[in-house]
Amino acid sequence: MSKFIARFVKDESGATAIEYGLIAALIAVAIIAGATTLGGNLDKQFTAIAGKLTTTVK
């Protein structure tokens, strides 16, 4: 029984899986933040272009 407990304490495979999960979550958050910022900037650019086209056509 003591060998089983010692092996269980030394086993780090679960910790590795958790670490990979945390890294994946952080990467996902970074991608979402970047896409949100990029989307906002693209919206501003297209709005500015649409405004210039509207004034040019009139």
C-alpha distance matrix in Angstrom:
0.0 3.8 5.4 5.2 6.5 8.7 10.0 10.7 12.6 14.5 15.5 19.1 20.5 20.8 22.7 25.0 25.9 26.7 28.8 30.7 31.3 32.7 34.9 36.2 37.0 38.9 40.8 41.8 43.1 45.1 46.6 47.5 49.1 51.1 52.3 53.4 55.4 56.9 57.8 59.6 61.5 62.5 63.8 65.9 67.3 68.2 69.8 71.9 73.0 73.9 75.9 77.8 78.5 79.7 82.2 83.3 84.1 86.1
3.8 0.0 3.8 5.4 5.1 6.1 8.6 9.8 10.6 12.4 14.2 17.7 19.7 20.3 21.5 23.9 25.3 25.9 27.6 29.9 30.7 31.8 33.8 35.5 36.4 37.9 39.9 41.2 42.3 44.1 45.8 46.9 48.3 50.1 51.6 52.7 54.5 56.0 57.2 58.9 60.6 61.8 63.2 65.1 66.6 67.7 69.2 71.1 72.4 73.4 75.3 77.1 78.0 79.3 81.6 82.8 83.7 85.7
5.4 3.8 0.0 3.8 5.5 5.1 6.1 8.5 9.9 10.6 12.1 15.9 17.6 18.8 20.2 22.1 23.6 24.7 26.2 28.1 29.4 30.7 32.4 34.0 35.2 36.7 38.5 39.8 41.2 42.9 44.4 45.7 47.2 48.9 50.3 51.7 53.4 54.7 56.0 57.8 59.4 60.5 62.0 64.0 65.3 66.3 68.0 69.9 71.0 72.1 74.1 75.9 76.6 78.0 80.4 81.4 82.3 84.4
5.2 5.4 3.8 0.0 3.8 5.5 5.1 6.1 8.7 10.0 10.5 14.2 15.5 16.2 18.0 20.1 21.1 22.2 24.1 25.9 26.8 28.3 30.2 31.6 32.6 34.4 36.2 37.3 38.7 40.6 42.0 43.2 44.8 46.5 47.8 49.1 51.0 52.3 53.4 55.3 57.0 58.0 59.4 61.6 62.8 63.8 65.4 67.5 68.5 69.5 71.5 73.4 74.1 75.4 77.8 78.9 79.6 81.7
6.5 5.1 5.5 3.8 0.0 3.8 5.4 5.0 6.2 8.7 9.9 13.2 15.2 15.3 16.6 19.2 20.4 20.9 22.7 25.0 25.7 26.8 28.9 30.5 31.3 32.9 35.0 36.1 37.2 39.1 40.8 41.8 43.2 45.1 46.5 47.6 49.4 51.0 52.1 53.8 55.6 56.8 58.1 60.1 61.5 62.6 64.1 66.1 67.3 68.3 70.2 72.1 72.9 74.2 76.5 77.7 78.6 80.6
8.7 6.1 5.1 5.5 3.8 0.0 3.8 5.4 5.2 6.3 8.7 12.0 14.5 15.4 16.1 18.3 20.2 20.9 22.1 24.4 25.7 26.6 28.3 30.3 31.3 32.5 34.5 36.0 37.1 38.7 40.5 41.8 43.0 44.7 46.4 47.6 49.2 50.7 52.1 53.7 55.3 56.6 58.1 59.9 61.2 62.5 64.1 65.9 67.1 68.3 70.1 71.9 72.8 74.2 76.4 77.5 78.5 80.6
10.0 8.6 6.1 5.1 5.4 3.8 0.0 3.8 5.5 5.2 6.1 9.8 11.6 13.0 14.3 16.0 17.7 18.9 20.3 22.1 23.5 24.8 26.4 28.0 29.4 30.8 32.4 33.9 35.4 36.9 38.4 39.9 41.3 42.9 44.3 45.8 47.4 48.7 50.1 51.9 53.4 54.5 56.1 58.1 59.3 60.4 62.2 64.0 65.0 66.2 68.2 69.9 70.7 72.1 74.5 75.4 76.4 78.6
10.7 9.8 8.5 6.1 5.0 5.4 3.8 0.0 3.8 5.5 5.2 8.5 10.2 10.5 12.0 14.3 15.6 16.3 18.2 20.2 21.0 22.3 24.3 25.8 26.8 28.5 30.3 31.5 32.8 34.6 36.2 37.4 38.8 40.6 42.0 43.2 45.0 46.5 47.6 49.4 51.1 52.2 53.6 55.7 57.0 58.0 59.7 61.6 62.7 63.7 65.7 67.6 68.4 69.7 72.0 73.1 74.0 76.1
12.6 10.6 9.9 8.7 6.2 5.2 5.5 3.8 0.0 3.8 5.6 8.0 10.8 11.1 11.3 14.0 15.9 16.0 17.3 19.9 20.9 21.6 23.5 25.5 26.3 27.5 29.7 31.1 32.1 33.7 35.7 36.8 38.0 39.8 41.5 42.6 44.1 45.7 47.1 48.7 50.3 51.6 53.1 54.9 56.3 57.5 59.1 60.9 62.2 63.3 65.1 66.9 67.9 69.2 71.4 72.6 73.7 75.7
14.5 12.4 10.6 10.0 8.7 6.3 5.2 5.5 3.8 0.0 3.8 6.2 9.3 10.8 10.8 12.6 15.0 15.8 16.5 18.7 20.4 21.2 22.6 24.7 26.0 27.0 28.7 30.6 31.7 33.0 34.9 36.4 37.6 39.0 40.8 42.2 43.6 45.0 46.6 48.3 49.6 50.9 52.6 54.4 55.5 56.9 58.6 60.3 61.4 62.7 64.6 66.2 67.2 68.7 70.9 71.9 73.0 75.1
15.5 14.2 12.1 10.5 9.9 8.7 6.1 5.2 5.6 3.8 0.0 3.8 5.9 7.6 8.5 10.0 11.9 13.2 14.3 16.1 17.7 19.0 20.3 22.1 23.5 24.9 26.4 28.0 29.5 30.9 32.4 34.0 35.4 36.9 38.4 39.9 41.5 42.7 44.2 46.0 47.5 48.5 50.2 52.2 53.3 54.4 56.2 58.0 59.0 60.2 62.3 63.9 64.7 66.2 68.5 69.5 70.4 72.6
19.1 17.7 15.9 14.2 13.2 12.0 9.8 8.5 8.0 6.2 3.8 0.0 3.8 5.5 5.2 6.4 8.9 10.0 10.6 12.6 14.4 15.4 16.7 18.6 20.1 21.3 22.8 24.5 26.0 27.2 28.9 30.5 31.8 33.2 34.8 36.4 37.8 39.1 40.6 42.4 43.8 45.0 46.7 48.6 49.6 50.9 52.7 54.4 55.4 56.7 58.7 60.3 61.2 62.7 64.9 65.9 66.9 69.1
20.5 19.7 17.6 15.5 15.2 14.5 11.6 10.2 10.8 9.3 5.9 3.8 0.0 3.8 5.4 5.1 6.5 8.8 9.9 10.8 12.6 14.5 15.5 16.8 18.6 20.2 21.3 22.8 24.7 26.1 27.2 28.9 30.6 31.9 33.1 34.9 36.6 37.6 38.9 41.0 42.4 43.3 45.0 47.1 48.1 49.1 51.0 52.9 53.7 54.9 57.1 58.7 59.3 60.9 63.3 64.1 65.0 67.3
20.8 20.3 18.8 16.2 15.3 15.4 13.0 10.5 11.1 10.8 7.6 5.5 3.8 0.0 3.8 5.3 5.2 6.3 8.6 10.0 10.6 12.5 14.4 15.4 16.6 18.6 20.1 21.1 22.8 24.6 25.9 27.1 28.8 30.4 31.6 33.1 34.9 36.2 37.3 39.2 40.9 41.9 43.3 45.5 46.7 47.6 49.4 51.3 52.3 53.3 55.4 57.2 57.9 59.3 61.7 62.7 63.5 65.7
22.7 21.5 20.2 18.0 16.6 16.1 14.3 12.0 11.3 10.8 8.5 5.2 5.4 3.8 0.0 3.8 5.4 5.1 6.1 8.7 9.8 10.5 12.3 14.2 15.2 16.5 18.4 19.9 21.1 22.7 24.4 25.7 27.0 28.7 30.2 31.6 33.2 34.6 36.0 37.7 39.2 40.4 42.0 43.9 45.1 46.3 48.0 49.8 50.9 52.1 54.1 55.8 56.7 58.1 60.3 61.4 62.4 64.5
25.0 23.9 22.1 20.1 19.2 18.3 16.0 14.3 14.0 12.6 10.0 6.4 5.1 5.3 3.8 0.0 3.8 5.4 5.0 6.2 8.6 9.9 10.6 12.3 14.2 15.4 16.6 18.3 20.1 21.2 22.6 24.4 25.9 27.1 28.6 30.3 31.8 32.9 34.4 36.4 37.7 38.7 40.5 42.5 43.4 44.6 46.5 48.2 49.1 50.5 52.5 54.0 54.9 56.5 58.7 59.6 60.6 62.9
25.9 25.3 23.6 21.1 20.4 20.2 17.7 15.6 15.9 15.0 11.9 8.9 6.5 5.2 5.4 3.8 0.0 3.8 5.4 5.1 6.2 8.7 9.9 10.5 12.3 14.3 15.4 16.5 18.5 20.1 21.1 22.5 24.4 25.8 26.9 28.6 30.4 31.4 32.6 34.7 36.3 37.1 38.7 40.9 41.9 42.8 44.7 46.7 47.5 48.6 50.8 52.4 53.1 54.6 57.0 57.9 58.7 61.0
26.7 25.9 24.7 22.2 20.9 20.9 18.9 16.3 16.0 15.8 13.2 10.0 8.8 6.3 5.1 5.4 3.8 0.0 3.8 5.4 5.0 6.2 8.6 9.8 10.5 12.4 14.3 15.2 16.5 18.5 20.0 21.0 22.6 24.4 25.7 26.9 28.8 30.2 31.3 33.1 34.8 35.9 37.3 39.4 40.7 41.7 43.3 45.3 46.4 47.4 49.4 51.2 52.1 53.4 55.7 56.8 57.7 59.8
28.8 27.6 26.2 24.1 22.7 22.1 20.3 18.2 17.3 16.5 14.3 10.6 9.9 8.6 6.1 5.0 5.4 3.8 0.0 3.8 5.3 5.1 6.2 8.6 9.8 10.6 12.4 14.2 15.4 16.6 18.4 20.0 21.2 22.6 24.4 25.8 27.2 28.6 30.1 31.8 33.2 34.5 36.1 38.0 39.1 40.4 42.2 43.8 45.0 46.3 48.2 49.8 50.8 52.3 54.4 55.4 56.6 58.7
30.7 29.9 28.1 25.9 25.0 24.4 22.1 20.2 19.9 18.7 16.1 12.6 10.8 10.0 8.7 6.2 5.1 5.4 3.8 0.0 3.8 5.4 5.1 6.1 8.6 9.9 10.5 12.2 14.3 15.4 16.5 18.3 20.0 21.1 22.4 24.3 25.9 26.8 28.3 30.3 31.6 32.5 34.3 36.4 37.3 38.4 40.4 42.1 43.0 44.3 46.4 47.9 48.7 50.3 52.6 53.4 54.4 56.7
31.3 30.7 29.4 26.8 25.7 25.7 23.5 21.0 20.9 20.4 17.7 14.4 12.6 10.6 9.8 8.6 6.2 5.0 5.3 3.8 0.0 3.8 5.4 5.1 6.2 8.7 9.9 10.5 12.4 14.3 15.3 16.5 18.4 20.0 21.0 22.5 24.5 25.6 26.7 28.7 30.4 31.3 32.7 34.9 36.1 37.0 38.7 40.7 41.7 42.7 44.8 46.6 47.3 48.7 51.1 52.1 53.0 55.1
32.7 31.8 30.7 28.3 26.8 26.6 24.8 22.3 21.6 21.2 19.0 15.4 14.5 12.5 10.5 9.9 8.7 6.2 5.1 5.4 3.8 0.0 3.8 5.4 5.0 6.2 8.6 9.8 10.6 12.4 14.3 15.3 16.5 18.4 19.9 21.1 22.7 24.3 25.6 27.2 28.8 30.1 31.5 33.4 34.8 36.0 37.5 39.4 40.6 41.8 43.6 45.4 46.4 47.7 49.9 51.1 52.1 54.1
34.9 33.8 32.4 30.2 28.9 28.3 26.4 24.3 23.5 22.6 20.3 16.7 15.5 14.4 12.3 10.6 9.9 8.6 6.2 5.1 5.4 3.8 0.0 3.8 5.4 5.1 6.2 8.6 9.9 10.6 12.4 14.3 15.4 16.5 18.3 20.0 21.3 22.4 24.1 25.9 27.2 28.4 30.2 32.0 33.0 34.4 36.2 37.8 38.8 40.2 42.2 43.7 44.7 46.3 48.4 49.3 50.5 52.7
36.2 35.5 34.0 31.6 30.5 30.3 28.0 25.8 25.5 24.7 22.1 18.6 16.8 15.4 14.2 12.3 10.5 9.8 8.6 6.1 5.1 5.4 3.8 0.0 3.8 5.5 5.1 6.1 8.7 9.9 10.5 12.3 14.3 15.3 16.4 18.3 20.1 20.9 22.2 24.4 25.8 26.6 28.3 30.4 31.4 32.4 34.3 36.1 37.0 38.2 40.3 41.9 42.7 44.2 46.5 47.4 48.4 50.6
37.0 36.4 35.2 32.6 31.3 31.3 29.4 26.8 26.3 26.0 23.5 20.1 18.6 16.6 15.2 14.2 12.3 10.5 9.8 8.6 6.2 5.0 5.4 3.8 0.0 3.8 5.4 5.0 6.2 8.7 9.9 10.6 12.3 14.3 15.3 16.5 18.5 19.9 20.9 22.7 24.5 25.5 26.8 28.9 30.3 31.3 32.9 34.8 36.0 37.0 38.9 40.8 41.7 42.9 45.2 46.4 47.4 49.3
38.9 37.9 36.7 34.4 32.9 32.5 30.8 28.5 27.5 27.0 24.9 21.3 20.2 18.6 16.5 15.4 14.3 12.4 10.6 9.9 8.7 6.2 5.1 5.5 3.8 0.0 3.8 5.4 5.1 6.2 8.7 9.9 10.6 12.3 14.2 15.4 16.6 18.3 19.8 21.3 22.7 24.2 25.7 27.4 28.8 30.2 31.7 33.3 34.7 36.0 37.7 39.4 40.6 41.9 44.0 45.2 46.4 48.4
40.8 39.9 38.5 36.2 35.0 34.5 32.4 30.3 29.7 28.7 26.4 22.8 21.3 20.1 18.4 16.6 15.4 14.3 12.4 10.5 9.9 8.6 6.2 5.1 5.4 3.8 0.0 3.8 5.4 5.1 6.2 8.6 9.9 10.5 12.2 14.2 15.4 16.3 18.0 20.0 21.1 22.2 24.1 26.0 26.9 28.2 30.1 31.7 32.7 34.1 36.0 37.5 38.5 40.1 42.2 43.1 44.3 46.5
41.8 41.2 39.8 37.3 36.1 36.0 33.9 31.5 31.1 30.6 28.0 24.5 22.8 21.1 19.9 18.3 16.5 15.2 14.2 12.2 10.5 9.8 8.6 6.1 5.0 5.4 3.8 0.0 3.8 5.4 5.1 6.2 8.6 9.9 10.5 12.2 14.3 15.2 16.2 18.3 20.0 20.8 22.2 24.5 25.6 26.5 28.3 30.2 31.2 32.3 34.3 36.1 36.9 38.2 40.6 41.6 42.6 44.7
43.1 42.3 41.2 38.7 37.2 37.1 35.4 32.8 32.1 31.7 29.5 26.0 24.7 22.8 21.1 20.1 18.5 16.5 15.4 14.3 12.4 10.6 9.9 8.7 6.2 5.1 5.4 3.8 0.0 3.8 5.5 5.1 6.1 8.6 9.9 10.5 12.3 14.1 15.2 16.6 18.5 19.8 21.0 22.9 24.4 25.7 27.0 28.9 30.3 31.4 33.1 35.0 36.0 37.2 39.4 40.7 41.8 43.7
45.1 44.1 42.9 40.6 39.1 38.7 36.9 34.6 33.7 33.0 30.9 27.2 26.1 24.6 22.7 21.2 20.1 18.5 16.6 15.4 14.3 12.4 10.6 9.9 8.7 6.2 5.1 5.4 3.8 0.0 3.8 5.5 5.1 6.1 8.6 9.9 10.7 12.1 14.0 15.5 16.6 18.1 19.9 21.4 22.6 24.2 25.8 27.3 28.6 30.1 31.7 33.3 34.5 36.0 37.9 39.1 40.4 42.4
46.6 45.8 44.4 42.0 40.8 40.5 38.4 36.2 35.7 34.9 32.4 28.9 27.2 25.9 24.4 22.6 21.1 20.0 18.4 16.5 15.3 14.3 12.4 10.5 9.9 8.7 6.2 5.1 5.5 3.8 0.0 3.8 5.5 5.1 6.0 8.5 9.9 10.4 11.9 14.2 15.3 16.1 18.0 20.0 20.9 22.0 24.0 25.7 26.6 27.9 30.0 31.5 32.3 33.9 36.1 37.0 38.2 40.3
47.5 46.9 45.7 43.2 41.8 41.8 39.9 37.4 36.8 36.4 34.0 30.5 28.9 27.1 25.7 24.4 22.5 21.0 20.0 18.3 16.5 15.3 14.3 12.3 10.6 9.9 8.6 6.2 5.1 5.5 3.8 0.0 3.8 5.5 5.1 6.1 8.6 9.8 10.3 12.2 14.2 15.1 16.3 18.5 19.9 20.8 22.3 24.4 25.6 26.5 28.4 30.3 31.2 32.4 34.7 35.9 36.9 38.8
49.1 48.3 47.2 44.8 43.2 43.0 41.3 38.8 38.0 37.6 35.4 31.8 30.6 28.8 27.0 25.9 24.4 22.6 21.2 20.0 18.4 16.5 15.4 14.3 12.3 10.6 9.9 8.6 6.1 5.1 5.5 3.8 0.0 3.8 5.5 5.2 6.3 8.6 9.9 10.8 12.5 14.3 15.4 16.9 18.6 20.1 21.3 23.0 24.6 25.8 27.3 29.1 30.4 31.6 33.5 34.9 36.2 38.0
51.1 50.1 48.9 46.5 45.1 44.7 42.9 40.6 39.8 39.0 36.9 33.2 31.9 30.4 28.7 27.1 25.8 24.4 22.6 21.1 20.0 18.4 16.5 15.3 14.3 12.3 10.5 9.9 8.6 6.1 5.1 5.5 3.8 0.0 3.8 5.4 5.2 6.0 8.4 9.9 10.6 12.1 14.1 15.5 16.5 18.2 19.9 21.2 22.5 24.1 25.8 27.2 28.5 30.1 31.9 33.0 34.4 36.5
52.3 51.6 50.3 47.8 46.5 46.4 44.3 42.0 41.5 40.8 38.4 34.8 33.1 31.6 30.2 28.6 26.9 25.7 24.4 22.4 21.0 19.9 18.3 16.4 15.3 14.2 12.2 10.5 9.9 8.6 6.0 5.1 5.5 3.8 0.0 3.8 5.5 5.0 5.9 8.5 9.8 10.3 12.0 14.2 15.1 16.1 18.0 19.8 20.8 21.9 24.0 25.6 26.4 27.9 30.2 31.2 32.2 34.4
53.4 52.7 51.7 49.1 47.6 47.6 45.8 43.2 42.6 42.2 39.9 36.4 34.9 33.1 31.6 30.3 28.6 26.9 25.8 24.3 22.5 21.1 20.0 18.3 16.5 15.4 14.2 12.2 10.5 9.9 8.5 6.1 5.2 5.4 3.8 0.0 3.8 5.5 5.1 6.2 8.7 9.9 10.5 12.6 14.4 15.4 16.5 18.5 20.1 20.9 22.6 24.6 25.7 26.7 28.9 30.3 31.4 33.1
55.4 54.5 53.4 51.0 49.4 49.2 47.4 45.0 44.1 43.6 41.5 37.8 36.6 34.9 33.2 31.8 30.4 28.8 27.2 25.9 24.5 22.7 21.3 20.1 18.5 16.6 15.4 14.3 12.3 10.7 9.9 8.6 6.3 5.2 5.5 3.8 0.0 3.8 5.4 5.2 6.3 8.6 9.9 10.9 12.5 14.4 15.5 16.8 18.6 20.0 21.3 23.0 24.6 25.8 27.5 28.9 30.4 32.2
56.9 56.0 54.7 52.3 51.0 50.7 48.7 46.5 45.7 45.0 42.7 39.1 37.6 36.2 34.6 32.9 31.4 30.2 28.6 26.8 25.6 24.3 22.4 20.9 19.9 18.3 16.3 15.2 14.1 12.1 10.4 9.8 8.6 6.0 5.0 5.5 3.8 0.0 3.8 5.4 5.1 6.1 8.5 10.0 10.6 12.2 14.1 15.4 16.5 18.1 19.9 21.2 22.4 24.1 26.0 27.0 28.4 30.5
57.8 57.2 56.0 53.4 52.1 52.1 50.1 47.6 47.1 46.6 44.2 40.6 38.9 37.3 36.0 34.4 32.6 31.3 30.1 28.3 26.7 25.6 24.1 22.2 20.9 19.8 18.0 16.2 15.2 14.0 11.9 10.3 9.9 8.4 5.9 5.1 5.4 3.8 0.0 3.8 5.4 5.1 6.1 8.7 9.9 10.5 12.1 14.2 15.3 16.2 18.2 20.0 20.9 22.1 24.4 25.6 26.6 28.6
59.6 58.9 57.8 55.3 53.8 53.7 51.9 49.4 48.7 48.3 46.0 42.4 41.0 39.2 37.7 36.4 34.7 33.1 31.8 30.3 28.7 27.2 25.9 24.4 22.7 21.3 20.0 18.3 16.6 15.5 14.2 12.2 10.8 9.9 8.5 6.2 5.2 5.4 3.8 0.0 3.8 5.5 5.1 6.4 8.8 10.1 10.6 12.5 14.4 15.3 16.5 18.6 20.1 21.0 22.9 24.5 25.8 27.4
61.5 60.6 59.4 57.0 55.6 55.3 53.4 51.1 50.3 49.6 47.5 43.8 42.4 40.9 39.2 37.7 36.3 34.8 33.2 31.6 30.4 28.8 27.2 25.8 24.5 22.7 21.1 20.0 18.5 16.6 15.3 14.2 12.5 10.6 9.8 8.7 6.3 5.1 5.4 3.8 0.0 3.8 5.4 5.2 6.3 8.8 9.9 10.7 12.5 14.3 15.4 16.8 18.5 20.0 21.5 22.8 24.5 26.3
62.5 61.8 60.5 58.0 56.8 56.6 54.5 52.2 51.6 50.9 48.5 45.0 43.3 41.9 40.4 38.7 37.1 35.9 34.5 32.5 31.3 30.1 28.4 26.6 25.5 24.2 22.2 20.8 19.8 18.1 16.1 15.1 14.3 12.1 10.3 9.9 8.6 6.1 5.1 5.5 3.8 0.0 3.8 5.4 5.0 6.1 8.4 9.8 10.5 12.1 14.1 15.4 16.4 18.1 20.1 21.0 22.3 24.5
63.8 63.2 62.0 59.4 58.1 58.1 56.1 53.6 53.1 52.6 50.2 46.7 45.0 43.3 42.0 40.5 38.7 37.3 36.1 34.3 32.7 31.5 30.2 28.3 26.8 25.7 24.1 22.2 21.0 19.9 18.0 16.3 15.4 14.1 12.0 10.5 9.9 8.5 6.1 5.1 5.4 3.8 0.0 3.8 5.5 5.3 6.0 8.6 9.9 10.4 12.1 14.3 15.2 16.2 18.4 19.9 20.9 22.6
65.9 65.1 64.0 61.6 60.1 59.9 58.1 55.7 54.9 54.4 52.2 48.6 47.1 45.5 43.9 42.5 40.9 39.4 38.0 36.4 34.9 33.4 32.0 30.4 28.9 27.4 26.0 24.5 22.9 21.4 20.0 18.5 16.9 15.5 14.2 12.6 10.9 10.0 8.7 6.4 5.2 5.4 3.8 0.0 3.8 5.6 5.1 6.1 8.6 9.9 10.5 12.4 14.3 15.2 16.7 18.4 20.0 21.5
67.3 66.6 65.3 62.8 61.5 61.2 59.3 57.0 56.3 55.5 53.3 49.6 48.1 46.7 45.1 43.4 41.9 40.7 39.1 37.3 36.1 34.8 33.0 31.4 30.3 28.8 26.9 25.6 24.4 22.6 20.9 19.9 18.6 16.5 15.1 14.4 12.5 10.6 9.9 8.8 6.3 5.0 5.5 3.8 0.0 3.8 5.4 5.1 6.2 8.6 9.9 10.7 12.3 14.2 15.6 16.6 18.4 20.4
68.2 67.7 66.3 63.8 62.6 62.5 60.4 58.0 57.5 56.9 54.4 50.9 49.1 47.6 46.3 44.6 42.8 41.7 40.4 38.4 37.0 36.0 34.4 32.4 31.3 30.2 28.2 26.5 25.7 24.2 22.0 20.8 20.1 18.2 16.1 15.4 14.4 12.2 10.5 10.1 8.8 6.1 5.3 5.6 3.8 0.0 3.8 5.4 5.0 6.0 8.5 9.8 10.4 12.0 14.3 15.1 16.2 18.4
69.8 69.2 68.0 65.4 64.1 64.1 62.2 59.7 59.1 58.6 56.2 52.7 51.0 49.4 48.0 46.5 44.7 43.3 42.2 40.4 38.7 37.5 36.2 34.3 32.9 31.7 30.1 28.3 27.0 25.8 24.0 22.3 21.3 19.9 18.0 16.5 15.5 14.1 12.1 10.6 9.9 8.4 6.0 5.1 5.4 3.8 0.0 3.8 5.5 5.1 6.1 8.7 9.9 10.4 12.4 14.2 15.3 16.8
71.9 71.1 69.9 67.5 66.1 65.9 64.0 61.6 60.9 60.3 58.0 54.4 52.9 51.3 49.8 48.2 46.7 45.3 43.8 42.1 40.7 39.4 37.8 36.1 34.8 33.3 31.7 30.2 28.9 27.3 25.7 24.4 23.0 21.2 19.8 18.5 16.8 15.4 14.2 12.5 10.7 9.8 8.6 6.1 5.1 5.4 3.8 0.0 3.8 5.5 5.1 6.3 8.7 9.9 10.8 12.4 14.4 15.8
73.0 72.4 71.0 68.5 67.3 67.1 65.0 62.7 62.2 61.4 59.0 55.4 53.7 52.3 50.9 49.1 47.5 46.4 45.0 43.0 41.7 40.6 38.8 37.0 36.0 34.7 32.7 31.2 30.3 28.6 26.6 25.6 24.6 22.5 20.8 20.1 18.6 16.5 15.3 14.4 12.5 10.5 9.9 8.6 6.2 5.0 5.5 3.8 0.0 3.8 5.4 5.1 6.2 8.6 10.1 10.5 12.2 14.5
73.9 73.4 72.1 69.5 68.3 68.3 66.2 63.7 63.3 62.7 60.2 56.7 54.9 53.3 52.1 50.5 48.6 47.4 46.3 44.3 42.7 41.8 40.2 38.2 37.0 36.0 34.1 32.3 31.4 30.1 27.9 26.5 25.8 24.1 21.9 20.9 20.0 18.1 16.2 15.3 14.3 12.1 10.4 9.9 8.6 6.0 5.1 5.5 3.8 0.0 3.8 5.5 5.1 6.1 8.7 9.8 10.5 12.4
75.9 75.3 74.1 71.5 70.2 70.1 68.2 65.7 65.1 64.6 62.3 58.7 57.1 55.4 54.1 52.5 50.8 49.4 48.2 46.4 44.8 43.6 42.2 40.3 38.9 37.7 36.0 34.3 33.1 31.7 30.0 28.4 27.3 25.8 24.0 22.6 21.3 19.9 18.2 16.5 15.4 14.1 12.1 10.5 9.9 8.5 6.1 5.1 5.4 3.8 0.0 3.8 5.5 5.1 6.3 8.6 10.1 11.0
77.8 77.1 75.9 73.4 72.1 71.9 69.9 67.6 66.9 66.2 63.9 60.3 58.7 57.2 55.8 54.0 52.4 51.2 49.8 47.9 46.6 45.4 43.7 41.9 40.8 39.4 37.5 36.1 35.0 33.3 31.5 30.3 29.1 27.2 25.6 24.6 23.0 21.2 20.0 18.6 16.8 15.4 14.3 12.4 10.7 9.8 8.7 6.3 5.1 5.5 3.8 0.0 3.8 5.4 5.3 6.1 8.7 10.2
78.5 78.0 76.6 74.1 72.9 72.8 70.7 68.4 67.9 67.2 64.7 61.2 59.3 57.9 56.7 54.9 53.1 52.1 50.8 48.7 47.3 46.4 44.7 42.7 41.7 40.6 38.5 36.9 36.0 34.5 32.3 31.2 30.4 28.5 26.4 25.7 24.6 22.4 20.9 20.1 18.5 16.4 15.2 14.3 12.3 10.4 9.9 8.7 6.2 5.1 5.5 3.8 0.0 3.8 5.5 5.0 6.1 8.7
79.7 79.3 78.0 75.4 74.2 74.2 72.1 69.7 69.2 68.7 66.2 62.7 60.9 59.3 58.1 56.5 54.6 53.4 52.3 50.3 48.7 47.7 46.3 44.2 42.9 41.9 40.1 38.2 37.2 36.0 33.9 32.4 31.6 30.1 27.9 26.7 25.8 24.1 22.1 21.0 20.0 18.1 16.2 15.2 14.2 12.0 10.4 9.9 8.6 6.1 5.1 5.4 3.8 0.0 3.8 5.5 5.3 6.4
82.2 81.6 80.4 77.8 76.5 76.4 74.5 72.0 71.4 70.9 68.5 64.9 63.3 61.7 60.3 58.7 57.0 55.7 54.4 52.6 51.1 49.9 48.4 46.5 45.2 44.0 42.2 40.6 39.4 37.9 36.1 34.7 33.5 31.9 30.2 28.9 27.5 26.0 24.4 22.9 21.5 20.1 18.4 16.7 15.6 14.3 12.4 10.8 10.1 8.7 6.3 5.3 5.5 3.8 0.0 3.8 5.6 5.4
83.3 82.8 81.4 78.9 77.7 77.5 75.4 73.1 72.6 71.9 69.5 65.9 64.1 62.7 61.4 59.6 57.9 56.8 55.4 53.4 52.1 51.1 49.3 47.4 46.4 45.2 43.1 41.6 40.7 39.1 37.0 35.9 34.9 33.0 31.2 30.3 28.9 27.0 25.6 24.5 22.8 21.0 19.9 18.4 16.6 15.1 14.2 12.4 10.5 9.8 8.6 6.1 5.0 5.5 3.8 0.0 3.8 5.6
84.1 83.7 82.3 79.6 78.6 78.5 76.4 74.0 73.7 73.0 70.4 66.9 65.0 63.5 62.4 60.6 58.7 57.7 56.6 54.4 53.0 52.1 50.5 48.4 47.4 46.4 44.3 42.6 41.8 40.4 38.2 36.9 36.2 34.4 32.2 31.4 30.4 28.4 26.6 25.8 24.5 22.3 20.9 20.0 18.4 16.2 15.3 14.4 12.2 10.5 10.1 8.7 6.1 5.3 5.6 3.8 0.0 3.8
86.1 85.7 84.4 81.7 80.6 80.6 78.6 76.1 75.7 75.1 72.6 69.1 67.3 65.7 64.5 62.9 61.0 59.8 58.7 56.7 55.1 54.1 52.7 50.6 49.3 48.4 46.5 44.7 43.7 42.4 40.3 38.8 38.0 36.5 34.4 33.1 32.2 30.5 28.6 27.4 26.3 24.5 22.6 21.5 20.4 18.4 16.8 15.8 14.5 12.4 11.0 10.2 8.7 6.4 5.4 5.6 3.8 0.0
